[in-house]
Amino acid sequence: MNRNTQAILVALSIVIAGISNSSLAQGQGSKSSLSQWPTRGWTKAEPAAVGIDEKVLSGFDSDLGNGKYSLVDSFALYRCGRLVFNRTYVHDYAQIYAKEARERGPLNARLTGWYNYFDPAWHPYYHGTDLHSMQSVSKTVSSVIVGVAKTRGDFKAELDTPLLSFFDPAKVKNVDDRKRRITLRHVLTMTTGLDWNEEVAYDDPKNDASLMEASDDWVQYVIDRPMSQEPGKVFNYSSGVSELLAYIFEKETGKDIEQYGERYLFGPLGIEHFWKRSPLGVVDTEGGLFLRNSDLAKIGYLYLQNGVWDGKQIVSKEWVRESVAPFTDAEQQYKYGFKWWLLPRTDRQGFIWLARGFGGQRLMIFPEEEMIAVFTGWEILKDEAPDRDLVNRILPSLRSSCTD
């Protein structure tokens, strides 16, 4: 072998090694070699490059734009760590909800400010920005922050810790043996057994979530509720129980859950946010978070990667696994984990992991397909599109896996 040949082989080996190392660095913690960390923004890809049929999505996009699925503000699809489809739909909410914005009611108890859900300065977008109200997706994100704090050792209480250990029982109404048996696990899984009516519409004056938001002390309103069931036995959707997380978090860690989330979750993932608070200044963990569509997708991607972000374990794999495990049967066909909804697959075994918010906010994670769908919307006086209908418009677009 002459010197020229040797030089060429050495150069080739250096190039190959460089490519291999680059690919390894991009794919660390990921299921797909196409993965790339979207901290500073998502890399875009053509749908066909990640096994998606764009024609199917274009048909869905047309129906979304024509109002077939109510007032949808955005739809985006992410696969294999790439943004592959992204659409927004403009609605004049100042005109659509003009009458309701001027009338006091369950969704507008104070007429002014950030709890007037018809005020276009606050909803669905935060003061003209692209930060969109997440509503009850806030519950899921709050659960993620609790998991981050558990992972870091800052939230030391076990999940079987009694809820009343964070309160002075002498200042709590309707205390009985059942209330003493409520644990943190019951708070996370909506199985506290507290009497709570959130089955009626949010514009119904009997809705406890709306009554809570019309009060000054939300935490006291919730913890004073009487018991209706044995803890751990029955799923009962409760925004109030989710609001307790902000109070519990500060009692246990000594830290504000929003500030903690900014440092250890939002900051590392490159997420910008706004978070409303109750009249007494407690973080609104039941529905007050505002995020961009693209940043909500990062929460989904973090869970797709088993809690790893750019080589760092943000939230433990164990917390992720337990969060999306079916702890209890929920309403309709859903199961429920730690503030995560689980929609059973009809085409295969397993679940679609969902964060769901009033008005049409949806984070859908398809773990086997390495795919994330995000919807935002503001259909707050009528039912938003059923999740199954949306899923059935997305899944037919799949043509191959990420690695094909």
Disulfide bonds with the S-S distance in Angstrom:
Cys80-Cys402 1.77
